[in-house]
């Protein structure tokens, strides 16, 4: 056996041992990877190291095996396939940055970093883990060394390789900190959530996203009481006074989603997590566990478009006022077109948007005009703009009467100087047409029937009668 193949095999085997000890545990009698941020990268790296070892073993027996650099020897995935996948995985960050990140993340998740920074005398088992982490960082040049070995033994005249260009440079850059203790003390603060303020949570993975379509809170108008509830709730969470869930309900289009996202992201210390509604059930425990270990960061988990009538609330009740306390760095927010059940709404802060009618429409317009610099907007201008908006809805310029479409109308008003001139001219007439309240009434009834069924009108009338009679 040639010395270069033997040396590389020993290094590869050592890397697999260190990777196994750092990133895996035994669950139900089987080895599983730690549930860390870039778990997929570690799984892929482990597969690549295993494939490299298999191919090195074949090279010991037949040096012609190096031709795999140029041809597929069989239909089984080999080292080249996995190296290519790693290269694709490193399109945003370097191999070295991702590896350092997952090492720090694994140590953070296990609580090792806290012990490391809070005590001078580490346990022997901790020192043991440090040595394996050090080997993972210093011997990570296995891939480029393997590629160099293949090229040195490739058949003469072979040209087009199977390797993606740049694969040979994986892990060849210098370590930012050669000393493992310095890395853990200073560079171990790798924060996978630093890339973005908002992440989608899909199949156990956090995917950074940009929410450029969300208006900042200073661009919200009307619904002052609702806005104050959002402001106070997230301020209290940031001060550590509470982390009770925010339960938001209203008809569609009134601003539930926008308010939850905008008021959470208004605070730079908050990271927003957007899971699938199904994660409110079986996936909630796993999601909470993944975030709870990051005590230095506060998370708002926002479940949008919940149907309370079909949700299994067991896991929610377990963590909210149940047998397990929700970690203090996590707060839940839920939004729905329906009311929440009594045993759920009693566990959080309920916020309900009143229906959108002609009065709230004019309140929004008035506050918008203040933001435009008008100190005392004339009532006729507010009325004229509201009537124009309703008329445009009637002409099918907008699909609904809601704060959502009114904001689109106001955006147009702000950009269109000619439209502003026409509205001022209209508001100066002796007779200014008021917005039609019947249009709002009919649209809201139609919306309620679509959501709650045709009997909702009878239910509302019965509740109104009971209230008038003092029964409720």
C-alpha positions in Angstrom: 0.0 0.0 0.0 1.4 3.4 -1.0 2.2 5.8 1.9 0.1 8.7 0.6 -3.1 6.5 0.3 -2.5 5.1 3.8 -1.9 8.5 5.3 -5.1 9.9 3.8 -7.1 6.8 4.9 -6.0 7.3 8.5 -6.8 11.0 8.4 -10.3 10.2 6.9 -11.0 7.6 9.5 -10.0 10.0 12.2 -12.3 12.7 10.9 -15.2 10.2 10.8 -14.5 9.3 14.5 -14.4 12.9 15.5 -17.5 13.8 13.5 -19.4 10.9 15.1 -18.5 11.9 18.6 -19.2 15.6 18.1 -22.4 15.4 16.1 -24.3 12.2 16.8 -25.9 10.4 19.7 -27.7 7.1 20.2 -31.5 7.3 20.0 -33.7 4.2 20.4 -30.7 2.0 19.7 -29.7 3.8 16.5 -27.2 6.6 15.7 -28.8 9.9 14.9 -27.4 13.4 14.2 -27.9 16.2 16.6 -30.8 18.5 15.7 -28.7 21.5 14.9 -29.1 24.3 12.4 -27.0 22.8 9.5 -27.7 19.2 10.3 -27.9 18.4 6.5 -24.3 19.6 6.0 -23.0 17.3 8.6 -24.9 14.3 7.2 -23.6 15.1 3.8 -20.0 15.5 5.0 -20.2 12.2 6.9 -21.4 10.5 3.7 -18.6 12.1 1.7 -15.9 11.0 4.2 -17.3 7.4 4.1 -17.3 7.4 0.3 -13.7 8.7 0.2 -12.6 6.0 2.5 -14.3 3.3 0.3 -12.7 4.7 -2.8 -9.3 4.9 -1.2 -9.6 1.3 -0.3 -10.4 0.4 -3.9 -7.3 2.4 -5.0 -5.1 0.3 -2.7 -6.3 -2.8 -4.7 -6.3 -1.2 -8.1 -4.7 2.2 -9.0 -7.0 2.4 -12.0 -9.8 3.3 -9.6 -8.5 6.9 -9.8 -10.2 7.2 -13.2 -13.5 7.9 -11.3 -12.4 11.5 -11.5 -13.4 11.4 -15.1 -15.9 8.5 -15.5 -18.7 6.8 -13.5 -17.3 3.4 -12.6 -20.7 2.1 -11.5 -24.2 3.3 -10.6 -23.5 3.7 -6.9 -22.9 7.2 -5.5 -19.2 7.6 -5.1 -16.9 10.2 -3.5 -17.1 12.5 -6.5 -20.9 12.7 -6.2 -20.8 13.7 -2.6 -17.9 16.2 -3.0 -20.0 17.9 -5.8 -23.0 18.1 -3.4 -20.8 19.7 -0.7 -19.5 22.2 -3.2 -23.0 23.1 -4.2 -23.9 23.4 -0.5 -21.1 26.0 0.0 -22.5 28.5 -2.6 -23.2 31.2 0.1 -20.6 30.5 2.8 -17.2 28.8 2.6 -16.7 25.2 3.7 -14.6 26.4 6.6 -17.3 28.9 7.8 -20.0 26.3 7.7 -17.9 23.7 9.5 -16.9 26.2 12.2 -20.6 27.1 12.5 -21.9 23.6 13.0 -19.1 22.8 15.6 -20.1 25.8 17.6 -23.7 25.1 17.2 -23.3 21.5 18.4 -21.4 22.6 21.4 -23.9 25.4 22.1 -26.9 23.0 21.8 -25.3 20.5 24.2 -24.6 23.2 26.8 -20.8 22.7 26.4 -20.1 26.3 25.5 -21.8 27.6 28.7 -19.7 25.2 30.8 -16.5 26.1 28.9 -17.0 29.8 29.5 -18.1 29.6 33.1 -15.4 27.3 34.6 -11.7 27.0 34.4 -11.5 23.3 35.4 -13.3 21.3 32.7 -14.3 17.7 33.1 -12.1 15.1 31.4 -15.0 14.3 29.0 -15.1 18.0 27.9 -11.4 18.0 27.3 -11.9 14.9 25.2 -14.5 16.7 23.0 -12.3 19.7 22.6 -9.6 17.4 21.1 -12.0 15.9 18.6 -13.3 19.4 17.6 -9.7 20.4 17.1 -9.1 17.5 14.8 -12.2 18.3 12.8 -11.0 21.8 12.2 -7.3 21.1 11.5 -7.7 17.9 9.4 -10.5 19.2 7.3 -8.3 19.3 4.2 -9.2 15.6 3.5 -11.3 16.5 0.4 -8.7 18.6 -1.5 -6.0 16.1 -0.6 -8.1 13.3 -2.0 -8.7 15.3 -5.2 -5.0 15.9 -5.6 -4.4 12.2 -5.1 -6.9 11.3 -7.8 -5.4 13.7 -10.3 -1.9 12.4 -9.6 -3.1 8.9 -10.6 -5.6 9.8 -13.3 -5.1 8.1 -16.7 -3.0 10.0 -19.2 -5.0 12.1 -21.6 -8.1 12.3 -19.6 -9.5 15.8 -19.7 -13.1 16.6 -18.7 -13.5 15.9 -15.0 -16.7 15.1 -13.1 -15.8 17.5 -10.3 -17.6 20.9 -10.1 -14.9 23.6 -10.6 -13.8 24.9 -7.2 -14.2 21.7 -5.3 -10.5 21.3 -4.9 -10.4 24.5 -2.9 -12.8 23.2 -0.2 -11.2 23.8 3.2 -7.9 25.0 1.9 -8.3 28.5 3.4 -6.5 29.2 6.6 -8.1 28.9 10.0 -9.2 32.2 11.4 -8.1 30.8 14.8 -5.7 27.9 15.0 -6.2 27.5 18.8 -9.4 25.5 19.5 -9.9 27.2 22.9 -9.6 30.7 21.3 -12.2 29.6 18.7 -14.6 28.3 21.3 -14.1 31.4 23.5 -14.2 34.1 20.8 -15.3 32.5 17.5 -17.7 30.0 19.0 -20.5 32.6 19.1 -21.5 31.6 15.6 -25.1 32.5 15.3 -27.0 30.7 12.5 -29.8 33.2 12.9 -27.6 36.2 12.3 -28.1 35.9 8.5 -31.7 37.1 8.6 -34.3 38.6 11.0 -36.9 36.1 9.7 -36.8 32.4 9.0 -39.2 29.9 7.6 -39.3 26.6 9.5 -39.7 23.8 7.0 -39.3 20.1 7.7 -37.1 20.8 10.7 -34.9 23.3 9.0 -34.6 27.1 9.3 -34.6 28.9 6.0 -33.6 32.6 6.0 -36.1 34.9 4.2 -36.6 38.5 3.4 -39.9 40.2 4.1 -39.6 43.3 2.0 -43.4 43.5 1.4 -44.1 44.1 5.1 -44.8 47.8 5.9 -43.0 49.3 8.9 -45.3 50.1 11.9 -45.0 53.8 11.3 -46.9 53.3 8.0 -49.9 51.8 9.8 -53.0 54.0 10.2 -56.2 53.6 12.2 -57.0 50.8 14.6 -55.2 52.7 17.4 -56.3 50.4 20.2 -55.2 47.3 18.3 -51.8 48.8 17.5 -51.3 49.7 21.2 -52.0 46.1 22.2 -49.3 44.9 19.8 -46.9 47.5 20.9 -47.4 46.7 24.6 -47.3 43.0 24.1 -43.9 42.9 22.3 -42.4 45.5 24.6 -43.4 43.4 27.6 -41.8 40.3 26.0 -38.6 42.2 25.4 -38.5 43.4 29.0 -38.8 39.9 30.2 -42.2 40.6 31.9 -44.1 37.8 30.1 -44.0 35.5 27.1 -47.7 34.7 26.9 -49.0 34.0 23.4 -50.6 36.7 21.3 -53.9 35.4 19.9 -55.1 37.5 17.0 -58.5 37.1 15.2 -60.4 39.1 12.6 -61.9 38.9 9.2 -59.4 38.6 6.3 -57.6 41.8 5.1 -57.7 43.8 8.3 -53.9 43.4 9.1 -53.4 40.4 11.3 -50.4 39.1 9.4 -48.9 42.5 8.8 -49.2 43.6 12.4 -47.7 40.4 13.9 -44.7 40.5 11.6 -44.1 44.3 11.6 -44.4 44.7 15.4 -42.1 41.7 16.0 -39.4 42.9 13.6 -39.6 46.5 14.9 -37.5 45.2 17.7 -34.0 44.3 16.5 -33.4 41.8 19.3 -36.3 39.6 18.0 -35.9 36.8 15.4 -39.2 35.9 13.7 -39.9 32.2 13.0 -42.6 31.3 10.5 -43.6 27.6 10.7 -46.3 25.7 8.9 -49.6 25.6 10.8 -49.2 21.8 11.2 -46.2 22.4 13.4 -48.5 23.8 16.0 -49.3 20.2 16.7 -46.7 17.4 16.7 -43.8 19.6 15.6 -44.1 22.2 18.4 -42.0 20.4 20.9 -39.1 19.9 18.5 -39.3 23.5 17.4 -39.2 24.9 20.9 -36.3 22.6 21.8 -34.3 23.9 18.9 -34.8 27.6 19.9 -34.7 27.2 23.7 -30.9 26.6 23.8 -30.2 30.0 22.3 -30.8 32.0 25.5 -29.0 35.1 24.0 -31.7 35.5 21.4 -35.4 36.1 21.6 -37.8 34.4 19.2 -41.4 35.1 18.2 -42.9 32.0 16.6 -45.8 33.1 14.4 -48.4 30.7 13.2 -50.5 32.4 10.5 -53.9 31.4 9.1 -54.8 29.0 11.9 -58.2 27.2 11.9 -58.8 26.6 15.6 -61.6 24.2 14.9 -59.3 21.5 13.4 -56.1 22.1 15.5 -55.1 19.5 18.0 -54.3 21.9 20.9 -52.6 19.3 23.2 -49.0 20.4 22.7 -50.0 24.1 22.8 -51.8 23.6 26.1 -48.8 21.5 27.5 -46.4 24.5 27.0 -48.9 27.3 27.7 -50.1 27.0 31.3 -49.6 23.3 31.3 -47.0 20.9 32.6 -44.1 22.4 30.7 -43.1 26.0 31.0 -42.4 27.8 27.7 -38.8 29.0 27.7 -38.5 32.8 28.5 -36.8 33.6 25.2 -39.7 32.3 23.2 -43.1 33.8 22.5 -45.9 32.5 20.3 -48.2 34.5 18.1 -51.2 33.0 16.4 -53.5 34.6 13.8 -56.9 33.3 12.6 -60.0 34.3 10.8 -62.0 32.6 13.5 -62.3 33.0 17.3 -60.1 30.9 19.5 -61.7 28.3 21.8 -62.2 29.5 25.4 -59.7 27.1 26.9 -57.1 28.6 24.4 -58.0 32.3 24.5 -57.7 32.2 28.3 -54.0 31.3 28.1 -52.9 34.4 26.1 -53.6 38.0 25.1 -56.6 38.1 22.7 -56.6 40.8 20.2 -59.6 41.2 17.9 -59.8 43.7 15.0 -63.2 45.4 14.8 -64.9 45.2 11.4 -63.8 47.6 8.8 -66.6 50.2 8.1 -66.9 53.7 6.8 -65.9 55.3 10.1 -62.7 53.2 10.4 -62.0 53.9 6.8 -62.1 57.7 7.4 -60.1 57.3 10.6 -57.3 55.6 8.6 -57.5 58.3 5.9 -57.3 61.1 8.5 -54.2 59.6 10.2 -52.7 59.1 6.7 -53.2 62.8 5.9 -51.5 63.7 9.2 -48.5 61.6 8.1 -48.5 63.6 4.8 -47.9 66.8 6.8 -51.5 68.2 7.0 -51.9 69.5 10.5 -55.6 69.8 10.3 -57.0 67.8 7.4 -60.4 69.1 6.3 -63.3 66.8 7.0 -64.6 67.2 3.4 -61.2 65.9 2.1 -61.4 62.8 4.3 -65.0 62.2 3.2 -64.2 62.7 -0.5 -61.3 60.3 -0.4 -63.3 57.6 1.4 -66.2 58.0 -1.1 -63.7 57.8 -4.0 -62.2 54.6 -2.5 -65.6 53.0 -2.2 -66.6 54.0 -5.7 -63.4 52.5 -7.1 -64.3 49.3 -5.2 -67.7 49.3 -6.9 -65.9 49.7 -10.2 -63.8 46.5 -9.4 -60.5 48.4 -9.0 -60.2 46.6 -5.6 -61.3 43.1 -4.7 -62.4 43.9 -1.2 -63.2 46.7 1.2 -60.4 46.4 3.8 -57.4 48.2 5.3 -55.3 46.1 2.9 -56.9 47.6 -0.2 -57.3 51.1 1.4 -53.5 51.2 1.9 -53.1 50.5 -1.8 -55.5 53.4 -2.6 -53.5 55.7 -0.2 -50.2 54.6 -1.8 -51.6 55.7 -5.2 -52.9 59.0 -3.7 -49.4 59.7 -2.3 -47.6 59.1 -5.6 -50.2 60.7 -7.9 -50.1 64.5 -7.8 -53.1 64.8 -10.3 -55.2 62.6 -8.0 -54.4 64.7 -5.0 -55.4 67.8 -7.0 -58.8 66.2 -8.0 -59.5 65.2 -4.4 -58.8 68.7 -3.2 -61.1 70.1 -5.9 -63.9 67.7 -5.0 -63.6 68.4 -1.3 -64.1 72.2 -2.1 -67.6 71.7 -3.5 -70.7 72.7 -1.7 -72.0 69.2 -1.6 -69.5 66.3 -0.9 -70.8 62.7 -1.3 -70.2 60.6 1.7 -68.9 57.0 1.6 -71.8 54.5 1.3 -72.1 52.6 4.7 -74.3 50.0 3.0 -71.3 49.0 0.8 -69.3 48.1 3.9 -72.2 46.4 5.5 -73.0 44.2 2.5 -69.3 43.3 1.9 -68.7 42.4 5.6 -71.9 40.2 5.7 -70.7 38.4 2.5 -67.3 37.9 4.0 -68.8 36.5 7.3 -71.0 34.1 5.4 -68.1 32.8 3.3 -66.1 32.1 6.5 -68.7 31.1 9.0 -71.5 29.8 6.8 -74.9 31.3 5.8 -76.4 31.1 9.4 -73.9 33.6 10.8 -76.4 36.5 10.3 -79.0 34.8 12.4 -76.4 34.1 15.1 -75.3 37.7 15.2 -78.9 39.0 15.3 -79.7 36.6 18.2 -76.6 37.8 20.1 -77.5 41.4 19.5 -81.0 40.8 20.8 -79.7 39.1 23.9 -77.4 42.0 24.5 -80.2 44.5 24.1 -82.4 42.6 26.5 -79.5 42.4 29.0 -79.3 38.6 28.9 -75.6 38.6 28.0 
